[in-house]
């Protein structure tokens, strides 16, 4: 049994004991047991209304004040097959924080409670890979001290939500949260799929 399988107690797991070769924080104890509740009836009603969408409410939508970051990220096609159009991840409960749809080579990521579009990325299948070369997000959410944070969020969402692969989500580098903060931030942002968090920045990306 590996160190990561011994316990779901919230704790830091060293790179040597991590499947990804990086240090991660185990959030599974919260992600798999915590239950979300809507404090306003409007939030619950909006969430319920969006459960019946075929994804078309996201087609062609962009984040407010959008800017584009050029990237170079590839995903093996063996991870899964993307449709030409439709929902690729639909939140089933309030504990799922994202709705994701694809249309005309663009994947759109929206918050499940509100339908607010947060990210777009292009996606093209080339041979045995899906390639992403650009991510669109609101300039308002970019922190100049951690510009690529949102690139890593999209990368995480692609693995965890689009392709259903367990993968660590990024923590902002400009914060020093304690362990309780990490757990709460993880669940608020990624819900029951936010199993592991990391401050590492790994993968392949570039900007122009």
Phi, psi and omega in degrees: 000131180282163180301327184287339181267351186290326186202153172255018177298133178302122183191160173280136177246123183295156182305323183295336181256005183260137178298339183262359179073020177226159179287131182227157174254129184277112181254007188298327181301328177269315185301326185265355183234335184288147181238129179276144173227141178277127181279343179236137181298329179299321180296316180295318181295319178297316179300312181297319181298323183284345181294338182267001183287143175272009181099349185294338179292349179256347184296130177075002182275147179232158174295158175294146178049057190285144170227161184242136174246125178282134181223175177216086185233137179232145178233129179302134180295343178292345178291332181164167181251128179267137175287164175290327181208142175134183180282131175252342169208126177239127176300132179266327180224175177296345179280353172260127191258000185225147164241136185225132180223156178236142177203125174055044175077012178236126175263131181244131182248122183229151176289132189290330183286329189242340187080005181294126178282128182251320183220153162233151167216148175279157176212131180227131176272123177234114181054247185254023180223153165259124183252136175242126183242353180206142175235134178249134178210169179285132176300335184294338184259001181278128174259118185298339179276352181209058189302321187273006177307313185288334173298317180289330174296313179298318178301316177299314181297325177298311180294308192282319186261315182285316184254359175057048178246133176294125188206142182285140177266154184281151169254143178301138181280342185270009179236155176233067185288151172281179187296323178296321178295319179301315181297316182291318178296318180299313182291320180297323184274323191231359173057220188284359173261358181274070187283321184224144179237155180209151172264356180288150174241105182225165186111188186238119174209157178212161179225159177233000000 
